[in-house]
Amino acid sequence: MSEAVPSPIHGAAVSATVELLDRERLMTLGCNGPDGWPHVSTVGYMNEGLNLYFVIARSSRKLAMLEADPRASVAIRSESGGDGDAVGLSMAGRVVEVTDPVAIARLDLKVAERFPGVHVYAPAGDTVAVLHFTPSRVSAVGVVDGRSQTQTFTLGEPGGAISQIF
């Protein structure tokens, strides 16, 4: 079985993807461990369009792994109906740390607007890192009547980051 060649993402796919990202709060993050084994965990996120932001402890293995190899994958799933139907997506991309205090303050305000119960997105101090995931490939998955259908899109140049798509 051969895999379909990904096509460049188009406006309708961007809109549907952003709608799902706006609706959900948790993602499964996969990164590469130093021993070659994948490391997967669930983290909360906030998005701006297709870009995802999340906070992790500076003392975590996850941060050390992402600093050593910034390639990562995320998966986000949403229940779409009561009969087991679901929609979701998987994205491959790269992670970089956000270090600009002005950008972090802007993200704090956006999180406070979106999630009023969360007081601070990026607490002051050096105990956490704010990370930015930029996708280069998006695979949208829909499960209807027990069957899944997937369509994969590329964003920007192969292996590169997206530009202003949204």
C-alpha contacts under 8 A as a table, 3 or more apart, distances in Angstrom:
res1	aa1	res2	aa2	distance
4	A	152	T	7.98
5	V	152	T	7.81
6	P	151	Q	7.59
6	P	152	T	4.98
6	P	153	F	4.90
6	P	154	T	6.03
7	S	152	T	6.75
7	S	153	F	4.88
7	S	154	T	5.96
8	P	153	F	5.26
8	P	154	T	4.82
8	P	155	L	6.11
8	P	156	G	7.73
9	I	13	A	6.27
9	I	14	V	6.79
9	I	153	F	4.96
9	I	154	T	5.82
9	I	155	L	6.06
10	H	13	A	5.47
10	H	14	V	6.23
11	G	14	V	5.05
11	G	15	S	6.12
12	A	15	S	5.10
12	A	16	A	6.20
13	A	16	A	5.17
13	A	17	T	6.00
14	V	17	T	5.14
14	V	18	V	6.03
14	V	50	L	7.66
14	V	165	I	7.82
14	V	166	F	7.17
15	S	18	V	5.23
15	S	19	E	6.05
16	A	19	E	5.08
16	A	20	L	6.39
17	T	20	L	5.25
17	T	21	L	6.23
17	T	50	L	7.40
17	T	89	L	7.75
17	T	140	A	7.67
18	V	21	L	4.92
18	V	22	D	5.92
18	V	49	G	5.55
18	V	50	L	6.01
19	E	22	D	5.15
19	E	23	R	6.26
20	L	23	R	5.13
20	L	24	E	6.33
20	L	78	S	7.58
20	L	88	G	7.65
21	L	24	E	5.49
21	L	25	R	7.62
21	L	47	N	6.63
21	L	49	G	7.91
21	L	50	L	7.60
21	L	76	I	7.82
22	D	25	R	7.83
22	D	46	M	7.96
22	D	47	N	6.77
24	E	76	I	7.67
24	E	78	S	7.19
25	R	44	G	5.59
25	R	45	Y	5.70
25	R	46	M	6.91
26	L	42	T	6.66
26	L	43	V	5.72
26	L	44	G	4.44
26	L	45	Y	5.97
26	L	76	I	6.94
27	M	42	T	5.59
27	M	43	V	5.62
27	M	44	G	6.24
27	M	45	Y	6.85
27	M	74	V	6.27
27	M	75	A	5.68
27	M	76	I	4.97
27	M	77	R	7.87
28	T	40	V	6.66
28	T	41	S	5.53
28	T	42	T	4.34
28	T	43	V	6.38
28	T	74	V	5.35
28	T	75	A	5.10
28	T	76	I	6.54
29	L	40	V	5.48
29	L	41	S	5.42
29	L	42	T	6.00
29	L	43	V	6.95
29	L	72	A	7.05
29	L	73	S	5.91
29	L	74	V	4.57
29	L	75	A	6.79
30	G	38	P	6.51
30	G	39	H	5.52
30	G	40	V	4.29
30	G	41	S	6.67
30	G	72	A	5.60
30	G	73	S	5.08
30	G	74	V	6.10
31	C	38	P	5.81
31	C	39	H	5.37
31	C	40	V	6.56
31	C	62	K	7.42
31	C	65	M	6.87
31	C	66	L	6.61
31	C	69	D	7.87
31	C	70	P	7.82
31	C	71	R	6.65
31	C	72	A	4.76
31	C	73	S	6.67
32	N	36	G	6.34
32	N	37	W	6.40
32	N	38	P	4.81
32	N	39	H	6.09
32	N	65	M	6.36
32	N	66	L	7.49
32	N	69	D	6.78
32	N	71	R	7.49
32	N	72	A	7.32
33	G	36	G	5.31
33	G	37	W	5.34
33	G	38	P	5.56
33	G	39	H	6.03
33	G	65	M	5.77
34	P	37	W	7.38
34	P	65	M	6.89
39	H	62	K	7.70
43	V	54	F	7.22
44	G	54	F	6.32
44	G	55	V	7.84
45	Y	52	L	6.35
45	Y	53	Y	5.52
45	Y	54	F	4.73
45	Y	55	V	7.76
46	M	52	L	5.80
46	M	53	Y	5.25
46	M	54	F	6.52
46	M	111	V	6.88
47	N	50	L	6.57
47	N	51	N	5.50
47	N	52	L	4.41
47	N	53	Y	6.01
48	E	51	N	5.27
48	E	52	L	6.53
49	G	52	L	7.96
49	G	166	F	6.18
50	L	134	T	7.45
50	L	135	P	7.24
50	L	166	F	7.68
51	N	132	H	7.02
51	N	133	F	6.00
51	N	134	T	5.31
51	N	135	P	7.02
52	L	132	H	5.74
52	L	133	F	5.05
52	L	134	T	6.79
53	Y	130	V	6.93
53	Y	131	L	5.53
53	Y	132	H	4.61
53	Y	133	F	6.23
54	F	130	V	5.82
54	F	131	L	5.35
54	F	132	H	6.76
55	V	121	Y	7.50
55	V	122	A	6.88
55	V	128	V	6.47
55	V	129	A	5.60
55	V	130	V	4.58
55	V	131	L	6.06
56	I	60	S	7.16
56	I	62	K	7.86
56	I	63	L	7.08
56	I	128	V	5.54
56	I	129	A	5.55
56	I	130	V	6.80
56	I	131	L	7.73
57	A	60	S	5.33
57	A	63	L	7.38
57	A	127	T	5.93
57	A	128	V	4.31
57	A	129	A	6.19
58	R	63	L	6.33
58	R	126	D	7.43
58	R	127	T	5.46
58	R	128	V	4.89
58	R	129	A	5.83
59	S	63	L	7.45
59	S	127	T	7.47
60	S	63	L	5.58
60	S	64	A	6.86
61	R	64	A	5.15
61	R	65	M	6.14
62	K	65	M	5.14
62	K	66	L	6.17
63	L	66	L	5.11
63	L	67	E	6.06
63	L	129	A	7.97
64	A	67	E	5.17
64	A	68	A	6.25
65	M	68	A	5.12
65	M	69	D	6.05
65	M	70	P	7.68
66	L	69	D	4.98
66	L	70	P	4.60
66	L	71	R	7.14
66	L	72	A	7.70
66	L	95	V	6.90
67	E	70	P	5.88
67	E	96	V	7.93
70	P	94	R	5.15
70	P	95	V	5.05
70	P	96	V	6.85
71	R	92	A	7.50
71	R	93	G	5.82
71	R	94	R	4.54
71	R	95	V	6.53
72	A	92	A	5.91
72	A	93	G	5.59
72	A	94	R	5.67
72	A	95	V	6.82
73	S	90	S	6.99
73	S	91	M	5.49
73	S	92	A	4.35
73	S	93	G	6.27
74	V	90	S	5.59
74	V	91	M	5.29
74	V	92	A	6.59
75	A	88	G	7.29
75	A	89	L	5.68
75	A	90	S	4.34
75	A	91	M	6.49
76	I	88	G	5.41
76	I	89	L	5.46
76	I	90	S	6.54
77	R	86	A	7.14
77	R	87	V	5.99
77	R	88	G	4.10
77	R	89	L	6.54
78	S	86	A	5.79
78	S	87	V	5.44
78	S	88	G	5.81
79	E	82	G	7.76
79	E	84	G	7.30
79	E	85	D	6.50
79	E	86	A	4.58
79	E	87	V	6.51
80	S	84	G	7.87
80	S	85	D	5.71
80	S	86	A	4.83
80	S	87	V	6.35
81	G	84	G	6.39
81	G	85	D	5.41
81	G	86	A	6.83
82	G	85	D	6.97
83	D	145	D	7.75
84	G	143	V	7.97
84	G	144	V	7.72
84	G	145	D	7.56
84	G	146	G	7.40
85	D	142	G	7.71
85	D	143	V	5.23
85	D	144	V	4.89
85	D	145	D	6.47
85	D	146	G	7.10
86	A	142	G	5.96
86	A	143	V	5.05
86	A	144	V	6.89
87	V	140	A	7.66
87	V	141	V	5.69
87	V	142	G	4.41
87	V	143	V	6.09
88	G	140	A	6.03
88	G	141	V	5.18
88	G	142	G	6.44
89	L	138	V	6.86
89	L	139	S	5.45
89	L	140	A	4.37
89	L	141	V	5.56
90	S	138	V	5.92
90	S	139	S	5.09
90	S	140	A	6.53
90	S	141	V	7.90
91	M	135	P	5.95
91	M	136	S	7.38
91	M	137	R	5.52
91	M	138	V	4.47
91	M	139	S	6.12
92	A	135	P	5.49
92	A	136	S	5.91
92	A	137	R	5.22
92	A	138	V	6.68
93	G	133	F	6.62
93	G	134	T	5.47
93	G	135	P	4.04
93	G	136	S	4.91
93	G	137	R	6.72
93	G	159	G	7.94
93	G	161	A	7.56
94	R	133	F	5.64
94	R	134	T	5.53
94	R	135	P	6.59
94	R	136	S	7.81
94	R	161	A	7.93
95	V	131	L	6.43
95	V	132	H	5.44
95	V	133	F	4.45
95	V	134	T	6.45
96	V	131	L	5.69
96	V	132	H	5.38
96	V	133	F	6.75
97	E	129	A	6.69
97	E	130	V	5.82
97	E	131	L	4.41
97	E	132	H	6.08
98	V	103	A	7.42
98	V	104	I	7.10
98	V	129	A	7.54
98	V	130	V	5.43
98	V	131	L	5.57
98	V	132	H	6.41
99	T	103	A	7.78
99	T	104	I	7.39
99	T	130	V	7.47
100	D	103	A	5.32
100	D	104	I	6.32
101	P	104	I	5.00
101	P	105	A	6.07
102	V	105	A	5.11
102	V	106	R	6.21
103	A	106	R	5.04
103	A	107	L	6.23
104	I	107	L	5.04
104	I	108	D	6.15
104	I	122	A	6.72
104	I	130	V	7.57
105	A	108	D	4.96
105	A	109	L	6.42
105	A	122	A	7.96
106	R	109	L	5.26
106	R	110	K	6.40
107	L	110	K	5.03
107	L	111	V	6.14
107	L	121	Y	7.17
108	D	111	V	5.21
108	D	112	A	6.17
108	D	120	V	6.00
108	D	121	Y	4.94
108	D	122	A	6.49
109	L	112	A	5.07
109	L	113	E	6.27
110	K	113	E	5.14
110	K	114	R	6.18
111	V	114	R	5.06
111	V	115	F	5.57
111	V	116	P	7.57
111	V	118	V	7.24
111	V	120	V	7.76
111	V	121	Y	6.35
112	A	115	F	5.29
112	A	116	P	5.05
112	A	117	G	7.51
112	A	118	V	6.18
112	A	119	H	6.44
112	A	120	V	7.18
112	A	121	Y	7.73
113	E	116	P	5.86
115	F	118	V	5.64
116	P	119	H	7.18
118	V	121	Y	7.07
120	V	123	P	5.82
122	A	128	V	7.23
122	A	129	A	7.68
122	A	130	V	6.56
123	P	128	V	7.36
125	G	128	V	7.45
126	D	129	A	7.44
134	T	161	A	6.21
134	T	162	I	7.02
135	P	138	V	6.98
135	P	155	L	7.23
135	P	161	A	6.55
135	P	162	I	6.90
136	S	154	T	5.88
136	S	155	L	4.93
136	S	156	G	6.83
136	S	157	E	7.96
136	S	158	P	7.28
136	S	159	G	6.23
136	S	160	G	6.08
136	S	161	A	5.51
136	S	162	I	6.35
137	R	152	T	7.06
137	R	153	F	5.66
137	R	154	T	4.47
137	R	155	L	5.84
138	V	152	T	5.64
138	V	153	F	5.17
138	V	154	T	6.39
138	V	155	L	7.72
139	S	150	T	6.45
139	S	151	Q	5.55
139	S	152	T	4.10
139	S	153	F	6.22
140	A	150	T	5.55
140	A	151	Q	5.43
140	A	152	T	6.33
141	V	148	S	6.50
141	V	149	Q	5.59
141	V	150	T	4.47
141	V	151	Q	6.75
142	G	148	S	5.46
142	G	149	Q	5.35
142	G	150	T	6.61
143	V	146	G	5.97
143	V	147	R	5.29
143	V	148	S	4.21
143	V	149	Q	6.47
144	V	147	R	5.46
144	V	148	S	6.51
154	T	157	E	7.86
154	T	158	P	7.20
155	L	158	P	7.56
155	L	160	G	7.74
155	L	161	A	6.97
155	L	162	I	5.32
156	G	160	G	6.13
156	G	161	A	5.98
156	G	162	I	4.76
156	G	163	S	6.55
157	E	160	G	4.90
157	E	161	A	6.98
157	E	162	I	7.64
162	I	165	I	6.99
